[in-house]
Amino acid sequence: MDGIRANLKLFAGDNLFSTDSDAPEPITATRSSVSVRLPADPVVLANRELIRPLGHSRAACGLVPFSAAWYDELEQKRYQRHGSWLSAALEFGRHPGESLLLLGPGLGSDAVHYARTGTPVTVGLVAADYPELVRENLSRHLLPIRTVNVGNTTLPFPDGAFDVVTWNALHDFSAPAPSRVSELFRVLKAGGKVIGLFPARYDAGYWQDLILPLQWLYWQRPADPTTGPKLTSRQLRQTFGIFHEFKVSKRHLRRSELPHPWRVLPLVFLERMIGRVLVFKAMKPLSARSGLSIPLAA
């Protein structure tokens, strides 16, 4: 299949649970009697990996899409400069030997970084994640990573299966539902941690529209780098009410997304005030181990 997509080989992976009934009708191309599912626009996928507006045209430019060099370039850029906060936020290297479930894996860069630091990773995939591309990227690395197809609501894992759950919801179609939060609670061990990335409601775009209502006369701000519903810290605390020890912070901001007078301010300060991404962390209570009844989020 290299004639269709450079260096691309598709792997079935651990296809234990399928959600193909919920998937959109795939677009296929046929060559030598082999059917290949064509992926979404590689520019869109690259910009999602780099947390940039989806129309940005310079992500991994000059490289053959879906080649090994293309994946490697995006993995390197994801954690540089504007994405340097990701390593600390996602706690790479802080969970060696602990089982981790990763939802919303993008192209798989985060899973690779977890596994490189000694964390056994299970990647939960839905049809919108383009599972074949994630498996292709992960297969290049000899790391303890398994992939499992999951549902949008239920997770096919036993109770208390994981020490950590990481959920990248920056491009989810809907806000986190209580049913999904209850599933995360169920599959976590008592004392386990959930780490989430969510679009921030009160971000740079919100304050620009509020403070500069006539900005369209002299400047057009870039599009948002996320497509999921924007949330507030309060909304996340309410949705994840069955957890405790909440920590919420803002991260991720590019200077090019700001009006020119604002760009003289320190970016490290601005991103904590009007950043694009909410980093949410919470713990499953140790009391859950004893089987005490804990009310679900409304």
Secondary structure, DSSP 8 states (H G I E B T S, - for coil): -TTTSTT---------S--GGGS----EEEETTEEEE--S-HHHHHHHHTT--TT-S-TTTTS-TTSHHHHHHHHHHHTSGGGTTHHHHTTTTS-TT--EEEES-TTSHHHHHHHHTT--EEEEE-GGG-HHHHHHHHTTS-SSEEEEE--SS---S-TT-EEEEEEE-TT-SS---HHHHHHHHHHEEEEEEEEEEEEBSSSHHHHHHHH-TTGGGT------S--S--B-HHHHHHHTTTSEEEEEEEE---GGGS-GGGGGS-HHHHHHHH-SEEEEEEE--GGGGGT-------
